[in-house]
Amino acid sequence: MMGMTSDSLLREAAPLGERQHLATCGTAVDIVIPVRNEERDLGPSVRRLHAFLRDEFPFSARITIADNASDDGTWSQALVLETELDGVRAVRLERPGRGGALRSVWSQSDAAIFAYMDVDLSTDLNALLPLLAPLLSGHSDVAIGTRLARGARVIRGPRREAISRCYNLLLHASLGTGFSDAQCGFKAIRADAARALLPLTRDTGWFFDTELLVLAERAGLRIHEVPVDWIDDADSRVKLLATALADLRGIVRLGTGLARGTIRVPALGDPAPPGSRQSGGGPARRRGVLATIVRFGLYRSWVFRGGSHRLNRKSK
């Protein structure tokens, strides 16, 4: 789909080991769009992304539509798009869950870089090259879009903003994370890093993003952040209570596994990753637990007030 001139230039600029890796990959980037019952948005969004990759993106790329148990016309549309558009493929999974869909597709991909984005394309596509370039060059291992860092331009309501900030504060306090936005639906990871970490992930839903990022940070991988322009999709819904409880269970499960050593993270980069700074015991750990309780109270008060509120189902 993309011109090979830029691919060749990238291989020449990258370190020797990275050039050898890219040379064995027929596709530089596999962009996965996980969908479930998205018949309204799928066609226009995939065509828009396809046109952008064809006209603006200088590296070889494939779009993979990962339909996870849709029961509307989504799968039929995915098959049509696969037939009509070069470089688009459709994969059908019988179990729902974004995390499960990403793990399944990425585990079988032959690309050098695995990426994903929400089907509503809430993130401006002009951030795609800044997201992927550090991974393609070998500078970084993981890249995430962030709506919470300086330079991001975000259009969404105050409740959405508060929920997102409280959730990430909760992660900082409980798991010692250093990244700013765990659940923006705009991420990428190098294939070698993904293959090392995916077997350690367990979540099949929304917490998958957080789990993978925490594992990457604990492994010492370099995480690159890109402030994005992001517009909330006001027409979609999610059950906030169920999602918040699943996130909390995920944090407890992951934190417990890391603390007890039942989750063994390989050292893939820096031997002292940011996520390890609260792995020990003592007063610092107790202060972290206390802060977690306080921040969870704030998070819960925003999420549970009023039961279910309008929220972008793709990213919190």
Sequence and secondary structure as in RCSB ss.txt:
>XXXX:A:sequence
MMGMTSDSLLREAAPLGERQHLATCGTAVDIVIPVRNEERDLGPSVRRLHAFLRDEFPFSARITIADNASDDGTW
SQALVLETELDGVRAVRLERPGRGGALRSVWSQSDAAIFAYMDVDLSTDLNALLPLLAPLLSGHSDVAIGTRLAR
GARVIRGPRREAISRCYNLLLHASLGTGFSDAQCGFKAIRADAARALLPLTRDTGWFFDTELLVLAERAGLRIHE
VPVDWIDDADSRVKLLATALADLRGIVRLGTGLARGTIRVPALGDPAPPGSRQSGGGPARRRGVLATIVRFGLYR
SWVFRGGSHRLNRKSK
>XXXX:A:secstr
   HHHHHHHHHHS HHHHHHHHT S SEEEEEEESS TTTHHHHHHHHHHHHHHH  S EEEEEEEES  SSHH
HHHHHHHHHSTTEEEEEESS  HHHHHHHHHHH   SEEEEE TT  B GGGHHHHHHHHHTTS SEEEEESSST
T EEE  HHHHHHHHHHHHHHHHHH    S S  SEEEEEHHHHHHHGGG    STTHHHHHHHHHHHTT  EEE
EE EEE  TT B  HHHHHHHHHHHHHHHHHHHHHTSS     S SS GGGGG S SHHHHHHHHHHHHHHHHHH
HHHHTTS  B  SS  
